[in-house]
Protein backbone atom coordinates (compact mmCIF):
# COMPACT_ATOMS: atom_id res chain seq x y z
CA UNK A 1 0.00 0.00 0.00
CA UNK A 2 2.84 2.40 0.77
CA UNK A 3 4.24 1.90 -2.72
CA UNK A 4 0.89 2.81 -4.31
CA UNK A 5 0.56 5.91 -2.15
CA UNK A 6 4.10 6.96 -3.06
CA UNK A 7 3.40 6.40 -6.75
CA UNK A 8 0.58 8.93 -6.51
CA UNK A 9 1.96 11.36 -3.94
CA UNK A 10 5.55 11.83 -5.18
CA UNK A 11 4.64 12.91 -8.74
CA UNK A 12 1.96 15.24 -7.34
CA UNK A 13 4.47 16.78 -4.92
CA UNK A 14 6.97 17.24 -7.77
CA UNK A 15 4.19 18.84 -9.85
CA UNK A 16 3.52 21.44 -7.17
CA UNK A 17 7.21 22.03 -6.46
CA UNK A 18 8.10 22.64 -10.12
CA UNK A 19 5.32 25.14 -10.89
CA UNK A 20 7.33 28.20 -9.68
CA UNK A 21 10.31 27.14 -11.80
CA UNK A 22 8.80 25.88 -15.05
CA UNK A 23 5.30 27.30 -14.98
CA UNK A 24 1.90 25.66 -14.93
CA UNK A 25 1.75 24.70 -18.59
CA UNK A 26 5.11 22.95 -18.85
CA UNK A 27 4.66 21.14 -15.55
CA UNK A 28 1.14 20.07 -16.49
CA UNK A 29 2.38 18.65 -19.79
CA UNK A 30 5.18 16.74 -18.04
CA UNK A 31 2.85 15.45 -15.34
CA UNK A 32 0.20 14.34 -17.80
CA UNK A 33 2.76 12.63 -20.02
CA UNK A 34 4.44 10.89 -17.09
CA UNK A 35 1.20 9.76 -15.52
CA UNK A 36 -0.22 8.44 -18.76
CA UNK A 37 3.00 6.82 -19.95
CA UNK A 38 4.39 5.25 -16.80
CA UNK A 39 1.38 4.66 -14.55
CA UNK A 40 -1.30 3.96 -17.15
CA UNK A 41 1.02 2.36 -19.75
CA UNK A 42 -0.31 4.50 -22.62
CA UNK A 43 1.83 4.62 -25.78
CA UNK A 44 4.33 7.51 -25.84
CA UNK A 45 2.85 9.21 -28.90
CA UNK A 46 -0.64 9.03 -27.44
CA UNK A 47 0.47 10.29 -24.02
CA UNK A 48 2.26 13.23 -25.68
CA UNK A 49 -0.80 14.04 -27.77
CA UNK A 50 -3.14 13.93 -24.77
CA UNK A 51 -0.75 16.08 -22.70
CA UNK A 52 -0.58 18.64 -25.51
CA UNK A 53 -4.38 18.76 -25.87
CA UNK A 54 -4.79 19.19 -22.10
CA UNK A 55 -2.30 22.06 -21.98
CA UNK A 56 -3.88 23.82 -24.96
CA UNK A 57 -7.33 23.43 -23.37
CA UNK A 58 -5.98 24.73 -20.04
CA UNK A 59 -4.53 27.76 -21.82
CA UNK A 60 -7.71 28.41 -23.81
CA UNK A 61 -9.97 28.20 -20.77
CA UNK A 62 -7.93 30.20 -18.28
CA UNK A 63 -5.86 32.66 -20.32
CA UNK A 64 -8.39 33.37 -23.07
CA UNK A 65 -11.91 32.63 -21.79
CA UNK A 66 -11.56 33.61 -18.13
CA UNK A 67 -8.61 36.00 -18.63
CA UNK A 68 -6.85 34.57 -15.61
CA UNK A 69 -3.11 34.18 -15.90
CA UNK A 70 -1.77 30.96 -14.45
CA UNK A 71 1.81 30.92 -13.11
CA UNK A 72 4.35 31.06 -15.92
CA UNK A 73 7.30 30.39 -13.63
CA UNK A 74 10.88 31.47 -14.08
CA UNK A 75 11.03 29.78 -17.46
CA UNK A 76 8.06 31.84 -18.69
CA UNK A 77 9.56 35.05 -17.36
CA UNK A 78 12.84 34.26 -19.09
CA UNK A 79 11.10 33.55 -22.41
CA UNK A 80 8.94 36.69 -22.21
CA UNK A 81 12.05 38.76 -21.66
N, C-alpha and C positions, 0 to 999 in steps of 0.2 A: 504494500500500500504506500509506503514512503517513496518508493521509486516512481509511482504514478503521480503522486502529489508533486514531487520534484520536477517531473517532466512537464507539468502544467505551470507550476509556480516560477521556476527559474527563467523560462523564456518570457513570461509576463513581467518579471522583475527587470530583466534586461531591456525589454520594450520600454518600460517607464524610465529607466536610467539613461537610455540613449536618446530620448526625445530632445533634451536641451542641446545635445551635441549635433545630431544629424537632422533633426526636425521630424515633425509628425508624419509627413508623407514618405520619406525614405524609410523610417523605422517601421511604418505600417506595411510597406511593401516587403521588407525583409522578414518581418514577423509572419505575414501571411504566407510568403513563399516557404519559409522554414516549417511552419505548422503543417501546411498542406503536403510538402514534400517528405518530411521526415517522420511526422506523427501519423499522417493519414495515408502515406505511401502513394500520393498522386504523382503522375509523371511530371518531370521537370518542366517541360514546355507548357503543360496545362497549369501547373502551379504558378509559373511566371505570368501566364495570361490572366489567370484569376486575380493575382496580386495587382497587376497593372489595372485591371478593370475596377477593382476595389479602390485603388488610390485615385483614379480619375473620377469615380463617383463621389468619393470623399471630398475631393477638390471642388467638383461642380456643386455639391450641396452646400458646403460651408462657405467657400470663398466667393462663389458666384450667387447662389440663391439666397443664402442668409446673410451674406456680406460679413462673415465672421472669420477673422484670420486665425488659423491654427498656428501653433509654434513652428517656426521655420528653422530654428536651431542655429548654431554657429555656422554650419555648412550653408544654410540659406542666406545668412547675413554676408558671408564671404562671397557667394555667387552674385548677390544683388549689388555688391560693391560697397 
